[in-house]
Amino acid sequence: MALRSLQKWQGAGNDFLVDVVEQGSAPWWNAHRARAVCDRHMGVGADGLLVASIGSTISMTLYNADGSIAEMSGNGIRCLVAAVRRATGRSDREMRVNTLAGERLVSLDLRDDCGVGSVDMGPVTLGGTLDGALGVAHVGNPHIVIVDNPDWDDINREEMAAKLAFQLGGANVEFVQIIDEAHVSIRVIERGVGWTLACGTGSVATAAVCQQRGFTGADVMVDNPGGSLRVTLNEGGARLEGPVKFVANVEWLAG
């Protein structure tokens, strides 16, 4: 048995468990343990597990709820920086974090246990077309954007998402409703997680695809079920802004 001290944070309802560890410490987490702790019935429950390795630099390892590794999370990286600040007492407004998608600069205004942060999300690459999709984008991880239809039920959406994601070897799928040129709403089926209350990279991908198609401009408010995220597109990249909130300290006894 091993006791792990974790923090739980959420950004627009996208919730994460965070373990802050020293660089050079022996790896402890694996797919099985991550899946167990993220289980909402038999574990603590979360969309993902973040391991923050701190030393001369900060690095992020992200496990999805199913134990698979993800390259990047726009909401998760804000939660990770907030957890690092809480664990270490650091007050840096800006931190650079190494991810599998590259280094990302995170700015965080944190007061007590909640705040607002922004992330320079790096390159946004628009892909080819898929039959039935509005577009494809890569934000360090793959996304497929579909114009939602209110007549569909979630079974239809899930079947469509699985079919299209299979063509890319796995992808996050966003169902978008376009409100006006500066405002959209989305629901997301996230790879390795399922339906989520918010997706940061998905919000960026949706904004980029909608701009490419001429539906929106460069500055877009993206309503997610758990809250709104602001996406500002720039030449070759994007900036994501959204909330972050502390939920709980967690002592998890792993078998």
Secondary structure, 3 states (H helix, E strand, C coil): CEEEEEEEEEECCEEEEEEEEECCCCCCCCHHHHHHHHCCCCCCCCCEEEEEEECCCEEEEEEECCCCEECCCHHHHHHHHHHHHHHHCCCCCEEEEEECCEEEEEEEEEECCEEEEEEEEEECEECCCCCCCCEEEECCCEEEEEECCCCCCHHHHHHHHHHHHHHCCCCEEEEEEEEECCEEEEEEEECCCEEECCCHHHHHHHHHHHHHCCCCCCEEEEEECCEEEEEEEECCEEEEEEEEEEEEEEEEEEC
